[in-house]
């Protein structure tokens, strides 16, 4: 093995799929692209990394709610484009042809073109690490979409696309011998 720069070590462990996070500040909807997400245990709790550098962060702090929208590989160019401009001077829904759908539990909109949407409430903000902890209150999945593959950011402008599914349910659910 060869030595790599420690500053690039994060590219070896990618988190969940790249997502859109929508917010509403009381008057305006916005979308940000987030490439660092995680599930907290086997619960409807999630964490995202964001902070004051993102225009949506103020709305997220103020409203204490958002929607995590999960795009698929066919939306990758829009995912990147949304993430490279600011909602301060751009109506991202209009500019990128994304359709806001009214949520049932939060003011932030779902995104119609996404494979799935999760309405969330903010339950904690860990400012030291710029982590926002969310609790899902409703989830929606569009089974009619032909494309279901998500994308994962490597962190250097490249992405990995989900591939085929491998099923090991029986193996994971089988009883292990004593002492193992």
TAMOMO-V749771 format. One record per backbone hydrogen bond with DSSP energy under -0.5 kcal/mol. NH is the residue of the N-H (numbers start at 0). CO is the residue of the C=O. If there is no record, write none. Layout:
# TAMOMO-V749771
<<NH	CO> <NH	CO>>
This chain:
# TAMOMO-V749771
<<7	4> <8	5> <10	7> <11	8> <12	9> <13	11> <15	36> <17	150> <18	33> <19	68> <20	31> <21	66> <22	29> <24	27> <29	22> <31	20> <33	18> <36	34> <37	46> <39	44> <40	38> <42	39> <42	40> <44	39> <44	42> <45	133> <46	37> <47	131> <48	35> <49	47> <49	129> <53	50> <56	53> <57	54> <58	54> <59	55> <60	56> <61	57> <62	58> <63	59> <65	119> <66	21> <67	117> <68	19> <68	66> <69	115> <70	68> <72	148> <74	71> <75	72> <77	74> <78	74> <79	75> <80	76> <81	77> <82	78> <83	79> <83	80> <84	81> <88	85> <91	89> <94	90> <95	91> <96	93> <97	92> <99	97> <100	109> <109	100> <111	98> <111	109> <113	110> <114	69> <115	69> <116	139> <117	67> <118	137> <119	65> <120	134> <121	63> <122	132> <123	132> <125	130> <126	124> <128	125> <129	125> <129	126> <130	125> <131	47> <132	123> <132	130> <133	45> <134	120> <135	43> <136	118> <137	118> <139	116> <141	114> <142	140> <144	141> <147	145> <151	159> <153	157> <154	157> <159	151> <161	149> <167	165> <171	167> <172	168> <173	169> <179	176>>
